[in-house]
Amino acid sequence: MTKSKVITVTLNPSLDRTITTHYLAQGYHNRVGGSTRLDPAGEGVNISRALHQLNCLTHAVILVGNDPVGKAYEALIREEAFAATLLKAAGQTRSDTIILDTGNENETHLVEDCSPLTQEALQRVQSALQHLTHAGDIVVLAGTLPPKSSVNAYADLIKTAHLAGAETIVTVGVPELDKVLKAKPRLVALTQLQAEVFFNFPVRHLEDVAYCARQLRDQGINKVLVGMQETATAFLASAEGEWMITLPEFESGTSSGVWPALLAGFLAGRVQQRPLPQSLELGAATAAYTASQVGNKFGSLTDVKEHLRDVDANPIDPDKNKPDLTASVTASQ
């Protein structure tokens, strides 16, 4: 019998270069402190990288351009120890230069976009997914779509996964979210900002986050996970209950990879058949480790276990967390 695996699909990968400087001065030469990281990234790929560190079986499907960035990306991903299917497409691969400024305590991103997604390339991804997926697998569709992509792209891939008997998890951009919801993935993960854009009202408090998650659940989504970056918290809504968890504070790391790490840890917990609160705690501990690192660096089970004692999933009483929608509407006007 084939062992179930987590398949990640990344249509918009990114070659991430992370550097550190102290008080970045625009227009001047700046010294780089410490070592520079070069990571084959993108949300789906990062989830696979984190899952592999947590000893979970994973296979990454990645669409890369045939440009020099894509060739460098391909060389780096082949050094990873998990299975990957690399599909080449004409055009350029996205890159992201992250500058961590330890003096001003901020990070700057210089993002180069990728080429548009063609229908032919999407069909190749769909064919690869169909070939790889078996009943009992989990398929994760992650990241924003390349420019000029069909908003149906992720919905079509969800249908392919469901036909193979797989469970689907999505964390995607807002423009394609409406189509994705109609395809009924098992879990939808989104950030607080994405929730604001999708629902078109300020999402500032736990009550607002809970309202958004419940609205998505009412549309037939089994589980909804919302990440709140400013407060370093996450909220999980499901038929089994609702929980909130807070990440420990870290000042030395970058934000790169933290959200994928949270998802990967949660997925690892579910694969290991942990209850939802314990899976959320493993996700938070995995994210806490990555938040303490520079670049897209993911911890082993040993690394992550050191953070488990600092996280605790707190149950939420739905009757005590109903949003004041009047205040939300007023704030948006």
Summary of the structure (lengths in Angstrom):
residues: 333
radius of gyration: 19.3
end to end distance: 57.3
largest distance: 60.3
contacts: 1167
relative contact order: 0.14
helix: 37%
strand: 27%
